[in-house]
Amino acid sequence: MESRSTDATEVLFSYGTLQQPEVQMATFGRLLSGRQDSLPGYRLSAVAIADPAVVATSGKTHHPIVSRTGSPDDQVAGAVLAVTADELRDSDRYEVAAYRRQSVALASGTVAWAYVDARDTPT
């Protein structure tokens, strides 16, 4: 059996279901530690989830999704989660094709990975 390190080496910003304890347990096999932060220049909306496994894990048919506006008036609240590189790959498998993982700058100045609308132009 492969051993997985729990030494966090990555920073993930979550504004949605990856903050849910049941999603963390199903995706990572543990609860993650984190702190509150926000993502400036983005707005929150919802996307329909068709993947039955993702719906079963989250308990939701629609998940939040963020799109870049560039406006300083727009901001999305969420949590900064400490994850390992393996766990980051696990979160990639959890997220559906509507999302793209991108590096973002948070209000605190922290640079983190976030799942943004895949239709947005990469920054």
OpenMM code with the backbone's topology and positions (N, CA, C; nanometers):
from openmm import Vec3, app, unit

residues = "MET GLU SER ARG SER THR ASP ALA THR GLU VAL LEU PHE SER TYR GLY THR LEU GLN GLN PRO GLU VAL GLN MET ALA THR PHE GLY ARG LEU LEU SER GLY ARG GLN ASP SER LEU PRO GLY TYR ARG LEU SER ALA VAL ALA ILE ALA ASP PRO ALA VAL VAL ALA THR SER GLY LYS THR HIS HIS PRO ILE VAL SER ARG THR GLY SER PRO ASP ASP GLN VAL ALA GLY ALA VAL LEU ALA VAL THR ALA ASP GLU LEU ARG ASP SER ASP ARG TYR GLU VAL ALA ALA TYR ARG ARG GLN SER VAL ALA LEU ALA SER GLY THR VAL ALA TRP ALA TYR VAL ASP ALA ARG ASP THR PRO THR".split()
positions = [
    Vec3(0.0842, -0.1185, 0.0000),
    Vec3(0.0000, 0.0000, 0.0000),
    Vec3(0.0881, 0.1241, 0.0000),
    Vec3(0.0536, 0.2199, -0.0846),
    Vec3(0.1314, 0.3427, -0.0963),
    Vec3(0.1033, 0.4343, 0.0218),
    Vec3(0.2070, 0.4910, 0.0774),
    Vec3(0.1933, 0.5857, 0.1877),
    Vec3(0.1880, 0.7265, 0.1319),
    Vec3(0.0962, 0.8062, 0.1843),
    Vec3(0.0835, 0.9444, 0.1390),
    Vec3(0.1256, 1.0377, 0.2497),
    Vec3(0.2110, 1.1301, 0.2163),
    Vec3(0.2559, 1.2312, 0.3120),
    Vec3(0.1453, 1.3338, 0.3323),
    Vec3(0.1332, 1.3839, 0.4531),
    Vec3(0.0373, 1.4911, 0.4799),
    Vec3(0.1088, 1.6246, 0.4985),
    Vec3(0.2347, 1.6321, 0.4557),
    Vec3(0.3072, 1.7588, 0.4607),
    Vec3(0.2565, 1.8473, 0.3478),
    Vec3(0.1882, 1.9553, 0.3826),
    Vec3(0.1315, 2.0440, 0.2822),
    Vec3(0.2422, 2.1184, 0.2090),
    Vec3(0.2364, 2.1146, 0.0786),
    Vec3(0.3328, 2.1866, -0.0033),
    Vec3(0.2636, 2.2791, -0.1019),
    Vec3(0.1321, 2.2709, -0.1095),
    Vec3(0.0541, 2.3504, -0.2036),
    Vec3(-0.0517, 2.4292, -0.1271),
    Vec3(-0.0987, 2.5357, -0.1893),
    Vec3(-0.2029, 2.6193, -0.1313),
    Vec3(-0.3185, 2.6232, -0.2310),
    Vec3(-0.4365, 2.5890, -0.1829),
    Vec3(-0.5564, 2.5819, -0.2667),
    Vec3(-0.6624, 2.6750, -0.2089),
    Vec3(-0.7172, 2.7629, -0.2927),
    Vec3(-0.8257, 2.8503, -0.2503),
    Vec3(-0.9570, 2.7860, -0.2914),
    Vec3(-1.0439, 2.7626, -0.1944),
    Vec3(-1.1750, 2.7050, -0.2212),
    Vec3(-1.2840, 2.8024, -0.1808),
    Vec3(-1.3798, 2.8207, -0.2689),
    Vec3(-1.4958, 2.9058, -0.2425),
    Vec3(-1.6237, 2.8225, -0.2463),
    Vec3(-1.6076, 2.6897, -0.2543),
    Vec3(-1.7253, 2.6050, -0.2714),
    Vec3(-1.7143, 2.4711, -0.2031),
    Vec3(-1.7460, 2.3646, -0.2771),
    Vec3(-1.7659, 2.2332, -0.2168),
    Vec3(-1.6404, 2.1722, -0.1564),
    Vec3(-1.5215, 2.2129, -0.1995),
    Vec3(-1.4001, 2.1572, -0.1382),
    Vec3(-1.3825, 2.2011, 0.0073),
    Vec3(-1.4674, 2.2923, 0.0546),
    Vec3(-1.4682, 2.3292, 0.1967),
    Vec3(-1.5559, 2.2346, 0.2797),
    Vec3(-1.6422, 2.1576, 0.2132),
    Vec3(-1.7341, 2.0685, 0.2844),
    Vec3(-1.6576, 1.9507, 0.3436),
    Vec3(-1.6789, 1.9204, 0.4727),
    Vec3(-1.6086, 1.8079, 0.5351),
    Vec3(-1.6282, 1.6754, 0.4612),
    Vec3(-1.7501, 1.6470, 0.4138),
    Vec3(-1.7746, 1.5204, 0.3459),
    Vec3(-1.7011, 1.5138, 0.2114),
    Vec3(-1.6863, 1.6270, 0.1439),
    Vec3(-1.6115, 1.6302, 0.0181),
    Vec3(-1.4628, 1.6125, 0.0464),
    Vec3(-1.4122, 1.6763, 0.1511),
    Vec3(-1.2713, 1.6605, 0.1873),
    Vec3(-1.2399, 1.5150, 0.2233),
    Vec3(-1.3263, 1.4516, 0.2999),
    Vec3(-1.3020, 1.3124, 0.3384),
    Vec3(-1.3054, 1.2215, 0.2154),
    Vec3(-1.4009, 1.2426, 0.1250),
    Vec3(-1.4111, 1.1591, 0.0054),
    Vec3(-1.2965, 1.1850, -0.0922),
    Vec3(-1.2511, 1.3084, -0.1004),
    Vec3(-1.1487, 1.3456, -0.1983),
    Vec3(-1.0078, 1.3253, -0.1459),
    Vec3(-0.9850, 1.3604, -0.0185),
    Vec3(-0.8498, 1.3593, 0.0375),
    Vec3(-0.8284, 1.2552, 0.1473),
    Vec3(-0.9374, 1.2007, 0.2001),
    Vec3(-0.9255, 1.1042, 0.3085),
    Vec3(-0.8953, 1.1670, 0.4428),
    Vec3(-0.9085, 1.2983, 0.4504),
    Vec3(-0.8838, 1.3711, 0.5762),
    Vec3(-0.9486, 1.5086, 0.5674),
    Vec3(-0.9633, 1.5719, 0.6827),
    Vec3(-1.0104, 1.7105, 0.6855),
    Vec3(-0.8897, 1.8016, 0.6717),
    Vec3(-0.9049, 1.9088, 0.5945),
    Vec3(-0.7956, 2.0013, 0.5681),
    Vec3(-0.7996, 2.1187, 0.6644),
    Vec3(-0.6827, 2.1714, 0.6960),
    Vec3(-0.6768, 2.2943, 0.7748),
    Vec3(-0.6776, 2.4127, 0.6789),
    Vec3(-0.7301, 2.5237, 0.7252),
    Vec3(-0.7365, 2.6394, 0.6375),
    Vec3(-0.7650, 2.7661, 0.7129),
    Vec3(-0.7676, 2.8757, 0.6366),
    Vec3(-0.7997, 3.0075, 0.6922),
    Vec3(-0.8796, 3.0860, 0.5888),
    Vec3(-0.9554, 3.1816, 0.6346),
    Vec3(-1.0399, 3.2621, 0.5461),
    Vec3(-0.9556, 3.3598, 0.4642),
    Vec3(-0.9978, 3.3843, 0.3426),
    Vec3(-0.9344, 3.4816, 0.2534),
    Vec3(-1.0373, 3.5152, 0.1471),
    Vec3(-1.0000, 3.5962, 0.0497),
    Vec3(-1.0923, 3.6257, -0.0599),
    Vec3(-1.0147, 3.6451, -0.1891),
    Vec3(-1.0876, 3.6301, -0.2989),
    Vec3(-1.0315, 3.6390, -0.4330),
    Vec3(-1.0858, 3.7648, -0.4999),
    Vec3(-1.0028, 3.8693, -0.5108),
    Vec3(-1.0504, 3.9932, -0.5729),
    Vec3(-1.0525, 3.9824, -0.7255),
    Vec3(-1.1449, 4.0589, -0.7862),
    Vec3(-1.1518, 4.0649, -0.9311),
    Vec3(-1.2264, 3.9498, -0.9954),
    Vec3(-1.3003, 3.8745, -0.9145),
    Vec3(-1.3800, 3.7623, -0.9641),
    Vec3(-1.5222, 3.7739, -0.9117),
    Vec3(-1.6156, 3.7136, -0.9856),
    Vec3(-1.7548, 3.7080, -0.9388),
    Vec3(-1.7987, 3.5625, -0.9341),
    Vec3(-1.8920, 3.5348, -0.8468),
    Vec3(-1.9413, 3.4000, -0.8219),
    Vec3(-2.0720, 3.3767, -0.8967),
    Vec3(-2.0849, 3.2594, -0.9569),
    Vec3(-2.2109, 3.2157, -1.0155),
    Vec3(-2.2223, 3.0655, -0.9895),
    Vec3(-2.3112, 2.9971, -1.0596),
    Vec3(-2.3303, 2.8536, -1.0376),
    Vec3(-2.3232, 2.7803, -1.1703),
    Vec3(-2.2812, 2.6542, -1.1628),
    Vec3(-2.2738, 2.5683, -1.2803),
    Vec3(-2.3435, 2.4365, -1.2464),
    Vec3(-2.4211, 2.3844, -1.3423),
    Vec3(-2.4882, 2.2554, -1.3238),
    Vec3(-2.3845, 2.1442, -1.3326),
    Vec3(-2.3953, 2.0483, -1.2426),
    Vec3(-2.3036, 1.9345, -1.2388),
    Vec3(-2.3777, 1.8112, -1.2885),
    Vec3(-2.3253, 1.7510, -1.3955),
    Vec3(-2.3888, 1.6329, -1.4538),
    Vec3(-2.3245, 1.5028, -1.4071),
    Vec3(-2.2037, 1.5098, -1.3527),
    Vec3(-2.1307, 1.3903, -1.3096),
    Vec3(-2.1965, 1.3341, -1.1833),
    Vec3(-2.2582, 1.2145, -1.1911),
    Vec3(-2.3307, 1.1607, -1.0756),
    Vec3(-2.2405, 1.1355, -0.9545),
    Vec3(-2.1135, 1.1009, -0.9762),
    Vec3(-2.0228, 1.0768, -0.8639),
    Vec3(-1.9946, 1.2065, -0.7888),
    Vec3(-1.9781, 1.3159, -0.8613),
    Vec3(-1.9528, 1.4463, -0.7976),
    Vec3(-2.0773, 1.4933, -0.7230),
    Vec3(-2.1946, 1.4752, -0.7838),
    Vec3(-2.3204, 1.5118, -0.7169),
    Vec3(-2.3382, 1.4292, -0.5900),
    Vec3(-2.3079, 1.3000, -0.5964),
    Vec3(-2.3202, 1.2138, -0.4783),
    Vec3(-2.2243, 1.2574, -0.3680),
    Vec3(-2.1040, 1.2969, -0.4043),
    Vec3(-2.0051, 1.3392, -0.3045),
    Vec3(-2.0443, 1.4704, -0.2393),
    Vec3(-2.0862, 1.5680, -0.3195),
    Vec3(-2.1162, 1.7018, -0.2663),
    Vec3(-2.2596, 1.7144, -0.2163),
    Vec3(-2.3491, 1.6310, -0.2693),
    Vec3(-2.4904, 1.6439, -0.2345),
    Vec3(-2.5581, 1.7586, -0.3075),
    Vec3(-2.4923, 1.8125, -0.4117),
    Vec3(-2.5455, 1.9302, -0.4820),
    Vec3(-2.5392, 1.9097, -0.6324),
    Vec3(-2.6477, 1.9518, -0.7015),
    Vec3(-2.6518, 1.9433, -0.8476),
    Vec3(-2.5935, 2.0678, -0.9140),
    Vec3(-2.5738, 2.1737, -0.8366),
    Vec3(-2.5126, 2.2969, -0.8869),
    Vec3(-2.4006, 2.3354, -0.7906),
    Vec3(-2.2861, 2.3691, -0.8476),
    Vec3(-2.1715, 2.4114, -0.7668),
    Vec3(-2.1370, 2.5557, -0.7993),
    Vec3(-2.0778, 2.6268, -0.7024),
    Vec3(-2.0309, 2.7619, -0.7318),
    Vec3(-1.9137, 2.7565, -0.8299),
    Vec3(-1.9011, 2.8627, -0.9091),
    Vec3(-1.7894, 2.8772, -1.0029),
    Vec3(-1.7557, 3.0255, -1.0107),
    Vec3(-1.6282, 3.0584, -1.0280),
    Vec3(-1.5878, 3.1985, -1.0362),
    Vec3(-1.5393, 3.2318, -1.1769),
    Vec3(-1.5692, 3.3559, -1.2160),
    Vec3(-1.5240, 3.4099, -1.3438),
    Vec3(-1.4520, 3.5411, -1.3172),
    Vec3(-1.3444, 3.5641, -1.3903),
    Vec3(-1.2667, 3.6865, -1.3739),
    Vec3(-1.3409, 3.8049, -1.4347),
    Vec3(-1.3518, 3.9123, -1.3559),
    Vec3(-1.4086, 4.0368, -1.4049),
    Vec3(-1.3015, 4.1454, -1.4128),
    Vec3(-1.1993, 4.1341, -1.3265),
    Vec3(-1.0962, 4.2366, -1.3199),
    Vec3(-1.1380, 4.3586, -1.2404),
    Vec3(-1.2633, 4.3627, -1.1976),
    Vec3(-1.3135, 4.4778, -1.1230),
    Vec3(-1.2756, 4.4672, -0.9756),
    Vec3(-1.2177, 4.5744, -0.9197),
    Vec3(-1.1844, 4.5716, -0.7772),
    Vec3(-1.3081, 4.5643, -0.6873),
    Vec3(-1.4248, 4.5925, -0.7436),
    Vec3(-1.5493, 4.5848, -0.6660),
    Vec3(-1.5966, 4.4404, -0.6483),
    Vec3(-1.5475, 4.3495, -0.7324),
    Vec3(-1.5877, 4.2094, -0.7246),
    Vec3(-1.4892, 4.1317, -0.6380),
    Vec3(-1.5433, 4.0475, -0.5516),
    Vec3(-1.4597, 3.9690, -0.4605),
    Vec3(-1.5372, 3.8448, -0.4179),
    Vec3(-1.4667, 3.7326, -0.4090),
    Vec3(-1.5295, 3.6065, -0.3697),
    Vec3(-1.4638, 3.5579, -0.2412),
    Vec3(-1.5448, 3.5335, -0.1390),
    Vec3(-1.4948, 3.4828, -0.0111),
    Vec3(-1.4722, 3.3329, -0.0200),
    Vec3(-1.3751, 3.2858, 0.0566),
    Vec3(-1.3474, 3.1430, 0.0597),
    Vec3(-1.2434, 3.1102, 0.1643),
    Vec3(-1.1795, 2.9948, 0.1461),
    Vec3(-1.0801, 2.9487, 0.2428),
    Vec3(-0.9537, 2.9047, 0.1699),
    Vec3(-0.8406, 2.9333, 0.2318),
    Vec3(-0.7108, 2.8869, 0.1849),
    Vec3(-0.6857, 2.7536, 0.2544),
    Vec3(-0.6647, 2.6492, 0.1741),
    Vec3(-0.6457, 2.5148, 0.2266),
    Vec3(-0.5039, 2.4674, 0.1982),
    Vec3(-0.4414, 2.4073, 0.2973),
    Vec3(-0.3077, 2.3501, 0.2809),
    Vec3(-0.3229, 2.2066, 0.2323),
    Vec3(-0.2642, 2.1755, 0.1157),
    Vec3(-0.2737, 2.0418, 0.0576),
    Vec3(-0.1369, 1.9951, 0.0095),
    Vec3(-0.1250, 1.8663, -0.0077),
    Vec3(-0.0033, 1.8096, -0.0659),
    Vec3(-0.0162, 1.8119, -0.2184),
    Vec3(0.0926, 1.7850, -0.2875),
    Vec3(0.0883, 1.7758, -0.4332),
    Vec3(-0.0050, 1.6630, -0.4770),
    Vec3(-0.0035, 1.5504, -0.4051),
    Vec3(-0.0950, 1.4398, -0.4357),
    Vec3(-0.2404, 1.4827, -0.4178),
    Vec3(-0.2686, 1.5562, -0.3115),
    Vec3(-0.4052, 1.6012, -0.2863),
    Vec3(-0.4509, 1.7023, -0.3910),
    Vec3(-0.3582, 1.7827, -0.4403),
    Vec3(-0.3934, 1.8755, -0.5465),
    Vec3(-0.4365, 1.7972, -0.6712),
    Vec3(-0.3670, 1.6900, -0.7022),
    Vec3(-0.4072, 1.6039, -0.8141),
    Vec3(-0.5428, 1.5380, -0.7856),
    Vec3(-0.5680, 1.5013, -0.6587),
    Vec3(-0.6982, 1.4451, -0.6218),
    Vec3(-0.8096, 1.5476, -0.6464),
    Vec3(-0.7834, 1.6736, -0.6141),
    Vec3(-0.8848, 1.7769, -0.6370),
    Vec3(-0.9057, 1.7994, -0.7863),
    Vec3(-0.7991, 1.7848, -0.8669),
    Vec3(-0.8153, 1.7933, -1.0131),
    Vec3(-0.9118, 1.6860, -1.0620),
    Vec3(-0.9019, 1.5651, -1.0067),
    Vec3(-0.9912, 1.4560, -1.0468),
    Vec3(-1.1352, 1.4804, -1.0011),
    Vec3(-1.1516, 1.5468, -0.8874),
    Vec3(-1.2860, 1.5759, -0.8352),
    Vec3(-1.3576, 1.6807, -0.9202),
    Vec3(-1.2869, 1.7846, -0.9609),
    Vec3(-1.3499, 1.8948, -1.0342),
    Vec3(-1.3875, 1.8495, -1.1752),
    Vec3(-1.5020, 1.8994, -1.2240),
    Vec3(-1.5507, 1.8627, -1.3571),
    Vec3(-1.4889, 1.9555, -1.4621),
    Vec3(-1.5145, 1.9262, -1.5894),
    Vec3(-1.4512, 1.9976, -1.7010),
    Vec3(-1.4868, 2.1463, -1.7065),
    Vec3(-1.5898, 2.1890, -1.6364),
    Vec3(-1.6270, 2.3311, -1.6358),
    Vec3(-1.5224, 2.4176, -1.5650),
    Vec3(-1.4341, 2.3520, -1.4882),
    Vec3(-1.3334, 2.4241, -1.4099),
    Vec3(-1.1940, 2.4038, -1.4680),
    Vec3(-1.1094, 2.5057, -1.4486),
    Vec3(-0.9680, 2.4983, -1.4834),
    Vec3(-0.8901, 2.5473, -1.3621),
    Vec3(-0.7880, 2.4718, -1.3229),
    Vec3(-0.7045, 2.5151, -1.2088),
    Vec3(-0.6078, 2.6228, -1.2563),
    Vec3(-0.6040, 2.7326, -1.1806),
    Vec3(-0.5211, 2.8471, -1.2175),
    Vec3(-0.4595, 2.9086, -1.0924),
    Vec3(-0.3407, 2.9629, -1.1061),
    Vec3(-0.2764, 3.0357, -0.9979),
    Vec3(-0.3397, 3.1747, -0.9874),
    Vec3(-0.3756, 3.2132, -0.8648),
    Vec3(-0.4403, 3.3427, -0.8424),
    Vec3(-0.3753, 3.4122, -0.7229),
    Vec3(-0.3886, 3.5438, -0.7195),
    Vec3(-0.3420, 3.6234, -0.6055),
    Vec3(-0.4629, 3.6589, -0.5208),
    Vec3(-0.4566, 3.6236, -0.3924),
    Vec3(-0.5677, 3.6492, -0.3009),
    Vec3(-0.5535, 3.7867, -0.2362),
    Vec3(-0.6585, 3.8310, -0.1695),
    Vec3(-0.6593, 3.9623, -0.1053),
    Vec3(-0.5471, 3.9755, -0.0028),
    Vec3(-0.5101, 3.8652, 0.0617),
    Vec3(-0.4041, 3.8665, 0.1626),
    Vec3(-0.2651, 3.8779, 0.1010),
    Vec3(-0.2561, 3.8600, -0.0314),
    Vec3(-0.1269, 3.8559, -0.0981),
    Vec3(-0.0779, 3.7144, -0.1225),
    Vec3(-0.1457, 3.6169, -0.0648),
    Vec3(-0.1115, 3.4761, -0.0856),
    Vec3(-0.1381, 3.4383, -0.2310),
    Vec3(-0.0454, 3.3653, -0.2903),
    Vec3(-0.0667, 3.3090, -0.4236),
    Vec3(-0.1120, 3.1643, -0.4044),
    Vec3(-0.2233, 3.1294, -0.4657),
    Vec3(-0.2838, 2.9976, -0.4444),
    Vec3(-0.3388, 2.9451, -0.5755),
    Vec3(-0.3647, 2.8151, -0.5777),
    Vec3(-0.4388, 2.7544, -0.6872),
    Vec3(-0.5872, 2.7758, -0.6610),
    Vec3(-0.6642, 2.7995, -0.7665),
    Vec3(-0.8094, 2.8078, -0.7558),
    Vec3(-0.8695, 2.7475, -0.8812),
    Vec3(-0.9894, 2.6945, -0.8675),
    Vec3(-1.0613, 2.6416, -0.9827),
    Vec3(-1.1536, 2.7508, -1.0340),
    Vec3(-1.1258, 2.7968, -1.1559),
    Vec3(-1.2007, 2.9059, -1.2182),
    Vec3(-1.2777, 2.8514, -1.3374),
    Vec3(-1.3659, 2.9321, -1.3902),
    Vec3(-1.4437, 2.8947, -1.5077),
    Vec3(-1.3483, 2.8617, -1.6218),
    Vec3(-1.3587, 2.7429, -1.6768),
    Vec3(-1.2681, 2.6977, -1.7828),
    Vec3(-1.2819, 2.7818, -1.9087),
    Vec3(-1.3922, 2.8543, -1.9224),
    Vec3(-1.4130, 2.9391, -2.0404),
    Vec3(-1.3376, 3.0704, -2.0295),
    Vec3(-1.2924, 3.1074, -1.9088),
    Vec3(-1.2160, 3.2308, -1.8915),
    Vec3(-1.0811, 3.2198, -1.9622),
    Vec3(-1.0348, 3.3316, -2.0134),
    Vec3(-0.9016, 3.3371, -2.0726),
    Vec3(-0.7988, 3.3286, -1.9611),
    Vec3(-0.7001, 3.2394, -1.9724),
    Vec3(-0.5977, 3.2309, -1.8669),
    Vec3(-0.5272, 3.3646, -1.8471),
    Vec3(-0.4956, 3.3942, -1.7193),
    Vec3(-0.4253, 3.5201, -1.6881),
    Vec3(-0.2800, 3.4950, -1.6603),
] * unit.nanometer
topology = app.Topology()
chain = topology.addChain("A")
for resn in residues:
    res = topology.addResidue(resn, chain)
    for name in ("N", "CA", "C"):
        topology.addAtom(name, app.Element.getBySymbol(name[0]), res)
